[in-house]
C-alpha cells in the first residue's frame, strides 16, 4: 500500500472530545442529569424518573454518549435493563464507592451528585456492579415476600401471647393449628378480650395461609431447577437457601474464583493496616444479608443436627472446639459458599468425603 493511498481516520483526541459522559442521580419522581464532554459540563437539568423519557433526552442532548452512570438503589434494576434495551451504555456503580467521591462537593444536592457521577464516568474511576436479571429478581422477590409473611405471623403470635398473658391466660407451647386451638380455648369465656384478640388471630391465620402458598410455590420452582437440586444435595441446604444462592450468583462464571464468593456475601474478615498497626476484625457483613443469614443457619445445621458424616462437618466440629460455635459457624458458612459455587460450576452433587481446606 502506497502512502498516499491511506486516509487517516479521526484522531484519538478528536474521538475523545466528541464523546459524552452522563451522570444520573435517580430519585423516585425526578432524575438529575449531568452531561460532560472533553472535561467540561455541557448540560445539566432534570427529567421524570422514566427510562424512556430519559433515553429520549440523552439522544437529543448527547448523541455520542460513551457512558451513562448511576448508583445502586431501588430503581437501579429497572433503569439498567430499560436503558440497555434502549441501546444506551448504562453502567450501575456501587453507592458506597461513589459516596467517597460525591462527599468532596461542598453542598449535597441532586445536581451536584449528578455532576460527580458524570466526572466518575468520564475518568473511568468506578467499579461497575453486576445488575441481576428480571427473572432472578422475581425469584428473589418471592423468597423475600415469603420470609416477610413468616416474620409477620411470628410477630402476631407473640403479640397475642403477650396480650393474653396480661390477663392471666398463658397460651401453651405450640405452633400452627395447635396455637390457634389453644388461643380459642382460653378465650371461650372471655367475651370482651376475645373481641380484641380474635381479629388478630384471624389476621395471623390468613397471613399464615398466604405464606404457606408462597412456600409451596418456592419449593415447586426449586425442584424444577437443576442448579437448586444440585445444591440441595448438601446437608442443611433447603429450597429457600438453594434458590437464594442461585439467584444471587446467577451464572457461576460471574466469579472467577469460588473463594471470592465468601467475600462477596460478606463472610470474610475486615483487615485494617496503617503503619505498625495490622489486624483482622469482624466479618465485613457486606452484600446480601439475607443470603448470609441463610448460610449461617445452614452451617449451624451442619454443626448440630446433620446426621450425614462429611469432611466439612468434621472440620467444622474441630474448629468449634478451638474458637467456639459462632465463629466456627461463620467459617463453615463461608466454606459452604465456596463449595456451592464450585458445585454449580462443575454440575456435580455434594461429595461428603471431599476435603475441606482451611478457611
N, C-alpha and C positions, 0 to 999 in steps of 0.2 A: 504494500500500500504506500503510495507516494504521500509526502507531507501535505500537499495542497488538496488531497482527496479527503482529509479528515476535518470534520467540522466540530469544533469544541462545543460541549453542552454547557448548561448553566454552571457557574462555579459553585463550590460548596458554600461560600459566603452568601451568594445570591439566594440559593435554595433555602438556607437557614433564615435569611432575612425575610423571606416570603412566608414562612411557616408561623402559624398562630398557636398559642398555648392558652388554655382556658382553665380557670378555677371556678368551681361551683360550691357555694355554701348553701346546702339544701336544708330547708325547713318545711313544715307541714303545708303552709299556704304559699309562700314565695321563696324563690331561689335567687340569691345574689350571684351575679355573673361578672367575671373579670377576664378580659382578653388582652393578651400581651403579644407583641411582635418585635423581634430584634432588641430585646431588653427594655422595651417601653410599653406602658399600658396604652392601648389604643381605644378601648371602650370599656365602660363599666355601667351596670344597670341591674334591674330586677325583672323577673317574669314569673308567671304562675308555675308552681311546682308540678309540672306536667311534662313528661319526656317528649311528647310530640310537639308541644309549644316550644320547648327548649331547643329541639332539633331544628325547627324552622328558624329560630333566632340565630343559631350557630351557622347555618348555611348562608344566612344573609350577612352576618357580621364577620364571620371567619371562614371563608370558603376553603382555605388551605390549612385547616386545623390539623395539628400534629398530635396533641394530647388533650383530653378532657378529664380533669382530675377532680375528685370529690372524696369526702371522708366516709368511713363506715357509719351507718346509722339506720334508723327504722325503714327508710325508703331506699336504701342503697341497692338491695337486690332488684327491686322494680326498676330503678333508674339505670342500673348497669345493663340489664338484659334489654330493656327498651331502647336505650341509646345505641347499643350494639346492633340491634335489629335495624335501626335507622342508618346503620353504616358509619357511625361515629366512633372514634378511637377512645372509648370510655375506659378510665382506669380508676379503681377504687383503692384508696390507701388507708392504712391503719390510723384511726383518730389519735391514738397515743403518740405515734411518731410525728403526726402533723402538729400536735399541740405545742411541742417544743419550739417549732419554727414560728407558729402563729402567736405565741406569747411574746415574741420580740416586738410586736406592734405596741405603740403607746396606748392606743384605745382599742378596746374589744368591741368591734362592730361586725355585722354580717358582711359589709362591703370590704372591710379590711381583711377579714378571713378569706374572702374570695380572692383578694389580691395576693395574699400569702400563698394560697394554693396554686394560683397561676404562676407565681415565681418558682415554686417547687416543681411544677410541671415543666417549666422552661429549662431549669438547670438539671432536671432529672434526679433531684435529691429526694427520693421517696422509696418506700417499699410497697410494692403492689400486693393487695390482698386477693386471695382466690375467692371469688364470689360463687356461692353454691347455685346449682340449677333449680328451677322451679319444682321439679319432681322431688328432689331432695328436701326442699323447703316444705313441701306439702306433707311429706312423711314426718319431718321434724315437728311440724305443727300438730300433727296427730298425736305424737308422743307427748308434746307439751300440754295439749288440751286434756289428754287422759290423766297426766300427772297432776294438773291443777285441780281437776274434779275430785281426784282421790284425796288431795290435801283438804279440799273444802269439806268433804264428808268427814274427815278426821276432826277438823275444827268444829263442825256442827255437833258431832257425837260428844266431843269433850265439853262443849258448851252445855249440852243437855245434861250431861253428868254433873257439871258444876252447879247448874240451876237447881236440880233436884236434890243435890247434897245439902244445899242451904236449908231445905225444908225437911231434912232428916231422911230422905229417900235415897238410899245407896243402891245404885244400879250394879248388879253383879257383873263380873268379868264376862265378856262375850262380844263377838263381832257379828255383823250382818243381821240375819233374821233373828238370831238369839238376842242381840242387843235390842232390837225393836220389840220383841216379845216381852222382855224384861221391863222395858220402859212402860209399855201399855199396861202390864200387870200392876205395876206400882201406882199408876195413875187411875186405877179403876174407881176409887172412891175419893179422888181429888179433883173435883169438877173445875174449880177456879184455876188451879195450877195446870190442869190438862188443857184448858183453853189457851194457855200460853205455850206449853211445851209441844203439844201435838202438831201445830203448824210447822214448828221447827223439825219435828220428826218426819213429817210428810216431805218437807224440802230435802232432808237428808236422804230419804228413801228414793225420791225422784232423781237426785244427782247421782246416787249410787248406781241406779239402773243405767243412766247415761254413761257413766264411767265404765261400767261392765261392757256396754255395747262397743265403746271405742277400744277397749282392751281386746275384745274378740276380733275386731277388725284388724288391730295391730298384729295379733298372733297369726291371723289368716294370711296377711301380707308377708309376714316373716317366713312362714312355711313355704311360700311360693318363690322366695328369693334364694337363689343358690348361695350367695355370699352369706346371708343370715344363717342358713342351715350349716354352713361350714363353721361359723363362729359359735353356734350353739352346741357344737360337739365338745366345747370346753366346759368343764365343771364350773358351775356358778354363773355362766353366761346364759341368760334367757332371751326371750324375744325382744324385750324392751332395750336391753343393753346392746344386743347384736344390731338391732335396727338403728339405734342412736349412733353406734360406731360406724356402720357402713354409710349412713347419710352424712356424717361429719367428714369422713375420709373421701367419699365418693369414688375416686379412682386411686388404686394403690400407687400408681405411677406419680401421683402428686407429691409423694415423698420419696426422695432418692434413697434414704436410709431409714430402715424401720426404727432405729434408735431415736430418730428425730420426732417421732410421734409422741413419745412421752413428754418431751419438752413443749411441743405444740399444745398439748392438752393442759400443761401447767403442773406436771408431776415431777419436775426436776428442781433441784435446789437453786436458790439465788446465790450469786457469788459477788462479793464486794472486795475490790483490791484498790488500794491507794497508798503508794509508798511502802512503808513497812507493814501496813495493815492488809491482811489477806485472809478472808474467812468465808465459809459457806453458811447460808442462812436457811430459812424455811423454804418450802417449795414455792414456786412463783405464783401459783393459783391463777394463771392467765389462761385464756382460751375458753373452751366450752365447760362451764362449771357443772352443768347437768351431767354431761358425759363423765367428767371427773368423779362426780359423786357415785355414779353407777359403777364405774370401775373399782372404786374403793369398796362398795358393797360386795361386788363380785370377789374381790380379794379377801374380804372378811369371811365369805362363804368358803373359799378355798382353805383358809386357815382354821376354820372352826367346824364346819358342817359337812364338808366334802368327804364322801366315802371312797372316792377314787384315788388310789395311790398314784402319785406323779412326782417327777423330779421337781416340778415347780412348788408343789405343796411341801416336800421335804426341805427344799431350800428356804421357803418362807418360814417354816417352823423353827429351823435353826437360827434364822435371822431374828425371830421373835424372842428367842432365849437371850440374845445378845443386846438387842436395842429396844425391846418392848413391842407390844401388839400394834399400836397405832403407826409407828414408824415402819414396822415390818409390813403392815397392810398397804401403806403408801408405796413401798418398794415393790410389792407383789402387783399392785395396780399398774405401776409403771412397766413392769415386766409383761403383764397381760397385754398392755397396749402394743408393745413390741411384737409379741407372739401373734396377736390378732392381725396386725398389719402384714406380717410375714405369711400367715396362712392365706390372707386374701391375695397376696402376690403369687403364691405357689398353687393355690387351689386345693391344698391338702387338708385333711381333717386333723384334729388335735392329736399329737403324739405324746402320751403321758410319760414316756421314757426319754424324751428329748432333753438334752442338758439345758439347765438354766444358768446362764452366765451371771456373774455378779453384777448387781445393778449399779 
